[in-house]
């Protein structure tokens, strides 16, 4: 059993990752700016914290086996701040809920750089890619960045999915998708049995 801190416990991804961890018997510290609406549960401790303020965040992370960052990239978190807090706290592992925008659709061509990428999501996707690039120069922390498929929505927990690397996964019909519930399985599997140390990987159907 591990003790895991989740930044962004109130978000759609963060809450589902917490559910998966708790179901498997891990203990969770859920951290967000506003935590009043988080329902108390066995094994869950909730604390108010800001992922952009490392000096205040670090004490909340101390003593954990890993930190999961599931906050938005555009204004919600900053790679330098998060890694600084994790480093100050002495937590050995950082897992990041990534985005699909930085995945490749062809060698050297990211989803976010394709002509039809929606403008509404571009700032978040570019910030996510910058977060990943910052991690790739990180020397002290054992990090993992898990990108979902293009369509990343609440859905069914099936336990049936594929694992990939830096390329966008699509099914036979050309659809690229993963439920948040199955994404949570893949991320918690990585916490329990690390296979992507200092690397990005992806999950999809």
C-alpha positions as CSV (number, residue, x, y, z in Angstrom):
1,X,0.0,0.0,0.0
2,X,1.3,3.4,-1.0
3,X,0.6,6.9,0.2
4,X,-0.2,9.1,-2.9
5,X,-0.8,12.8,-3.1
6,X,-3.1,14.1,-5.9
7,X,-2.9,17.7,-7.1
8,X,-6.3,18.5,-8.6
9,X,-8.4,16.1,-6.6
10,X,-11.6,18.0,-7.5
11,X,-11.1,17.6,-11.2
12,X,-12.7,14.9,-13.4
13,X,-9.4,13.0,-13.9
14,X,-8.1,13.6,-10.4
15,X,-11.3,12.3,-8.7
16,X,-11.3,9.1,-10.8
17,X,-7.6,8.5,-10.1
18,X,-8.4,8.9,-6.4
19,X,-11.3,6.4,-6.7
20,X,-9.0,3.8,-8.4
21,X,-6.3,4.2,-5.8
22,X,-8.7,3.9,-2.9
23,X,-10.3,0.8,-4.4
24,X,-6.9,-0.8,-4.5
25,X,-6.2,0.0,-0.9
26,X,-3.8,2.9,-1.2
27,X,-4.1,6.0,0.9
28,X,-4.6,9.3,-0.8
29,X,-4.0,13.0,0.1
30,X,-6.2,15.1,-2.2
31,X,-5.0,18.6,-2.8
32,X,-6.8,21.5,-4.6
33,X,-7.4,25.2,-4.2
34,X,-11.0,24.6,-3.1
35,X,-11.8,21.3,-1.3
36,X,-15.0,22.1,0.5
37,X,-17.1,19.9,-1.8
38,X,-14.9,16.8,-1.6
39,X,-16.8,14.0,0.1
40,X,-14.9,12.4,3.0
41,X,-13.9,8.8,2.5
42,X,-12.0,6.0,4.2
43,X,-8.3,6.4,3.2
44,X,-8.7,9.9,1.8
45,X,-7.3,13.1,3.5
46,X,-8.1,16.4,1.8
47,X,-5.9,19.6,2.0
48,X,-6.1,23.0,0.5
49,X,-3.1,23.9,-1.7
50,X,-2.0,25.7,-4.8
51,X,0.1,23.9,-7.4
52,X,1.7,27.2,-8.5
53,X,3.2,27.9,-5.1
54,X,6.0,25.4,-4.4
55,X,7.0,26.7,-0.9
56,X,3.5,26.3,0.4
57,X,2.9,23.0,-1.5
58,X,6.0,21.2,-0.5
59,X,5.0,20.6,3.2
60,X,1.7,19.0,2.0
61,X,3.6,16.5,-0.2
62,X,6.2,15.4,2.4
63,X,6.0,11.8,3.3
64,X,4.3,10.5,0.2
65,X,5.5,7.8,-2.1
66,X,4.4,9.6,-5.2
67,X,2.7,12.7,-6.4
68,X,0.1,12.8,-9.2
69,X,-0.4,16.1,-10.9
70,X,-3.9,16.3,-12.5
71,X,-4.4,20.0,-12.8
72,X,-4.8,22.0,-15.9
73,X,-1.6,23.2,-17.6
74,X,-2.9,26.6,-18.7
75,X,-3.0,28.5,-15.4
76,X,-3.5,25.5,-13.2
77,X,0.0,24.3,-12.7
78,X,3.5,25.0,-13.8
79,X,6.2,22.4,-14.4
80,X,8.9,24.4,-12.6
81,X,6.7,25.0,-9.6
82,X,5.4,21.4,-9.3
83,X,8.9,19.8,-9.7
84,X,10.3,22.3,-7.2
85,X,7.7,21.3,-4.6
86,X,8.2,17.6,-5.2
87,X,11.9,18.1,-4.9
88,X,11.7,20.1,-1.7
89,X,9.3,17.5,-0.2
90,X,11.7,14.7,-1.0
91,X,9.0,12.7,-2.9
92,X,10.8,10.3,-5.3
93,X,8.1,10.0,-8.0
94,X,5.9,12.4,-10.0
95,X,3.2,11.2,-12.4
96,X,1.5,13.8,-14.6
97,X,-1.9,13.6,-16.3
98,X,-0.9,14.8,-19.7
99,X,-2.8,15.9,-22.8
100,X,-3.1,14.4,-26.3
101,X,-1.9,17.5,-28.1
102,X,1.7,16.7,-27.7
103,X,1.3,13.2,-29.1
104,X,2.6,12.6,-32.7
105,X,0.4,11.8,-35.7
106,X,3.5,11.5,-37.9
107,X,7.2,11.6,-37.1
108,X,7.9,15.0,-35.6
109,X,4.3,16.2,-36.2
110,X,2.3,16.8,-33.0
111,X,-1.5,16.8,-32.8
112,X,-1.5,20.4,-31.6
113,X,0.4,21.4,-34.8
114,X,-2.0,19.9,-37.3
115,X,-4.1,22.4,-39.3
116,X,-7.5,21.4,-37.9
117,X,-6.6,21.5,-34.2
118,X,-9.3,23.5,-32.4
119,X,-8.2,27.0,-31.3
120,X,-10.2,26.6,-28.1
121,X,-7.8,23.9,-26.8
122,X,-4.5,25.2,-28.3
123,X,-3.3,27.2,-25.2
124,X,-3.9,24.1,-22.9
125,X,-2.2,21.8,-25.4
126,X,0.8,24.0,-25.9
127,X,1.2,24.5,-22.1
128,X,1.0,20.7,-21.7
129,X,3.8,20.2,-24.3
130,X,5.9,22.8,-22.5
131,X,5.3,20.9,-19.2
132,X,6.5,17.7,-20.8
133,X,9.6,19.4,-22.3
134,X,10.5,20.7,-18.8
135,X,10.2,17.2,-17.4
136,X,12.5,15.8,-20.1
137,X,15.3,18.0,-18.7
138,X,14.6,17.0,-15.1
139,X,17.5,15.1,-13.5
140,X,16.4,14.5,-9.9
141,X,12.8,13.3,-10.0
142,X,11.6,10.0,-11.4
143,X,8.7,11.3,-13.6
144,X,6.1,9.8,-15.8
145,X,3.8,11.7,-18.2
146,X,0.7,9.8,-19.3
147,X,-1.1,11.3,-22.3
148,X,-4.7,10.2,-22.9
149,X,-6.2,9.7,-26.4
150,X,-7.8,12.6,-28.2
151,X,-11.3,12.1,-26.7
152,X,-10.9,11.9,-22.9
153,X,-14.2,11.9,-21.2
154,X,-16.0,10.2,-18.2
155,X,-17.2,6.8,-19.3
156,X,-17.0,3.1,-18.5
157,X,-14.3,1.2,-16.5
158,X,-13.6,-1.7,-18.8
159,X,-9.9,-2.5,-18.1
160,X,-9.5,-3.2,-21.8
161,X,-7.1,-0.7,-23.5
162,X,-3.8,-0.4,-25.4
163,X,-0.6,1.2,-24.2
164,X,1.5,3.3,-26.6
165,X,4.5,5.6,-26.6
166,X,4.7,9.1,-28.2
167,X,2.2,8.4,-31.0
168,X,-1.6,9.0,-30.9
169,X,-3.5,5.8,-30.6
170,X,-6.6,5.3,-32.8
171,X,-8.9,2.3,-33.4
172,X,-9.7,0.6,-36.7
173,X,-12.3,3.3,-37.4
174,X,-9.9,6.1,-36.8
175,X,-11.3,7.1,-33.4
176,X,-8.9,8.1,-30.7
177,X,-10.5,7.8,-27.3
178,X,-10.1,6.6,-23.7
179,X,-12.5,6.9,-20.7
180,X,-11.3,8.6,-17.6
181,X,-12.0,5.5,-15.7
182,X,-9.7,3.3,-17.9
183,X,-7.1,6.0,-17.9
184,X,-7.1,5.9,-14.1
185,X,-6.4,2.2,-14.3
186,X,-3.4,2.7,-16.5
187,X,-2.0,5.4,-14.3
188,X,-2.4,3.5,-11.1
189,X,-0.9,0.4,-12.8
190,X,2.1,2.6,-13.5
191,X,2.3,3.7,-9.8
192,X,2.2,0.1,-8.6
193,X,4.5,-1.4,-11.3
194,X,6.6,1.3,-12.9
195,X,7.4,0.7,-16.6
196,X,7.8,4.2,-17.9
197,X,10.5,5.9,-15.8
198,X,11.4,9.4,-17.1
199,X,9.2,8.8,-20.1
200,X,5.9,9.7,-21.6
201,X,3.4,7.0,-22.7
202,X,-0.2,7.0,-23.8
203,X,-3.3,4.9,-23.4
204,X,-6.3,4.3,-25.8
205,X,-8.7,1.8,-27.2
